[in-house]
Amino acid sequence: MADYVYPPVITAIKALWKYLGLRFTFSGHENIPTNGGAVLAINHIGYLDFALTGTAALPVKRYVRFMAKKEIFENKIAGPLMRGMHHISVDRANGTASFVTALRALRSGEIIGIFPEGTVSVSFEIKELKSGAVRLAMGAGVPVIPTIVWGSQRIWTKGVKRNLRKQNIPVTVAFGKPMYFKKGDDADAGEKALRAIMIEMLHDVQAKYPDSHEGKRWAPARLGGTAPAPLN
């Protein structure tokens, strides 16, 4: 499909990252297929997770098509951009249409980004996952790439005033090894296996993060932070 909107948006996003002074650590690019479909299953800790993950995937010259709630597509400014970048609108009251659209995109060789927790995790831990990522991968015959973002919650997240000042915040995006599922596999079991790997990856990323988590609002209680305790 033609991409006339994605390139200029990338240029604008890169300018924003430079303005904010973000310090990136990207890893696992070898796990993203250079061609063919794949599902990126991404943890959700802030409102910029999609843009940061998309930026992290650029070195392999792949554009990620994200599944996002329909309200974003209804916004007068964001909507045309989302449609122009061929992202996929999700109606939470009726997800069948978006599932079919994502399935077709995967089968045509696109990379689909999905947040299987369904919403931002205010505890910054991995919530229980919905099985959509695994079901999509099964239906399209493509791998799931567990993906972890860390640091984005310090910029803009749920329940906290956004901070768009230059702060030189470290941001990590890590792509894990592909997970493969076959038609007929237990999707719920696959979701549990995916969550276990995402938790392991998150802990590894946090252990390597250059800034201390102690006493920080953007850090989970498990690491000495003051974020709300997990609900599950």
N, C-alpha and C positions, 0 to 999 in steps of 0.2 A: 504494500500500500504506500501511497505517496506521503511523505512527511515534510510538509511545508511549515508547520507550526512548531514542531519539536526543536529544531536547531536554534531558532531565535530565543525560545524559552530557556534552553540550556545556557545560552550566552548570558541572559539576564540572571539566571540562578547562580552561575559562576561568579558574576559580579557581586551578588548578594553575599556569597560565601567569603569573598575577598574583603568586602566591607566589614563583615562580622569578625574577620580574622580567625576563622575556624582552622584548626590544625587537624588534618585528616590522617587516619590510619586505615587503609583499605587492605583486605587480605582475602585469599581464596578465589581470585579471579579464574584460576585454572579449573574451578568447579562449575563455571558457567559455560554452557555449550556455545561454541562460536556460530553454530547454525542449528536450526530446529527448535522445537518448542520446549519450554520448561516452566515450572511454577516456582516462583520465589515465595516461600512462606516466611513472613517477616514479623518479628515482635513489634509491638506498638506502644511506644512510650511518649510520643509527641506528635505535633501536627506537621512537622517537617520531615517525618520519617520517609515518606514516599519520594520527596525531592532528593534527600540524601542518598537513598538506596539507588535511585536512578542515576545520580552522579557517580556513585561507586561502580556502576556497571559500564560506564562509558569506555574504559580502557579496552574492553573486549568488543567494542563497536556494536553494542546491542541496545536498542531502546526497550524499556520496560513499559508494558501497558498495565496500568494499575486498576484494580477494582475498587471503586469508591462510592460512598453513599450518594444517592440521587440528589440530595440537597445541594451538594457542591456543584452539580451540573445545572442546577436551577439558578445559581448565582449569576448576575449579569456580567461580571468580569471573569470569574473562574470558569463558568460554564462553557463559553466558546473555546477557551484554551484547552479544557479537558477533552472536549469533543474533537478539537483539531489535532490533539496528540493521540487520538484513538484509545483513550482510556475507557473503562467500562462502567456504566452507571448501575448501581445496585439498589433495588427497591427492597428494603428489608421485609416489607409486608408480602412480597411476592418475588422470590429470588430466582424463579425458574428461567425467566427470560435472560437474566444476566449470566446464569450458569451456562445456558446454551451458547450465548455470545462468546463467553470465555473459552468454551470447548472448541468452538469453530476457530477462534484465534490461535489456540494452541496447536490444533491440527494443521493450521496453515504455516506453522513455524514460528509463531510469536512467543515472547517471554511475557508471562502474566505475573504481576505482583499482587499478592493477597495478604491481608492481615488476619490470620486465622483466629485470633482472640476476639475479633469482631468489634472491638472498641479500644480506646487508650487504657492501658493498665495504670491506674493512679498509684499503685504500690511499686511500679517499675519491675515487678516480677512477672514471670510468664503465667498468664491466666490459663484456665481450661480452654482448649481449642475446639473450634467447630471443625467438622470433618470435610468441609468444602474443598480445601486444598488437595487433600488426598483423593477425594472422589474425582476432582477434575483431572488429576494426574492419571488415575486409573482409566478414565474414560477416553483420554487423548493418547494414552501410551507414552507419556513423557515423564521425566524425573521431577521430583520435588527437591529444591535447593533450600535447606534451612538457612535463614539469614538473620543476623543479629545487628541491631543498631544500638549504640550507646553514646550518650552525650547530648542527643537532640532534646531531651527533656529539660536541659538547662537553658534552652533558647525559648521554647514555646510548648507548653503542655496543658493538659486539662486542669482547671482549678487554680492555676498559677498565672499571674500577670506575665505576658510575653516580654522578653528581654531582647531587643534588637539593637543593643549597643555593642560596640567592638570590645571583645573580651578575650580573644585568643583561646576559645574553648576547644578542648580536644574532642573530636568526634570519631568514633570507630564504626566501621561497617565490615562485617565478616561473613563471607559466603562459605557454607559448609559443604561437605561431600554429598553428592547426589543420592537421593533415596529413590528406589524403584518399587513400584507396586503393579501388580497384575490385576486384570479384571477378575472378579471373583474373590479377591482378597478381602479380609475383614477391614472395612474402612475405619471402624472405631479403634481397632488394635493398631492400625497404621497411624492414626492420629495420636495415640498414646506414645508410640515409638518416636514420632516427630517431636512431640512436646518434650520428651526426655532428652533428645539431642539438643533441642533449642535451649533447654535449661543448662545443660552441660556447656554449651557454647557461650551462653550469657555469663556464666560464672568465670569462664576462662578469659573472656574479654574484660570483665570487671577486675579480675586479678592483675591484668596487664595495664589497666588504665592509669595514666600518669598522675592524675589528681586524687587526693584523698577523699574518701566518701564520708568520713567521720563527721557527724553533726550536720550534714547537708540536707536541705529540703528535697533535693533532686536525687537523693540516694535512698535505697530501701533500708528498712530497719535491720535486716540481716547483716548489713555492712556498717551499721552504726549510724545510719541516716535517720531522718525524721519524716520520711514519706509515710502515708497511711499503711497500716498492715494489710496484707492480702485478704481478699474476701473469700478465696477458695484455696 
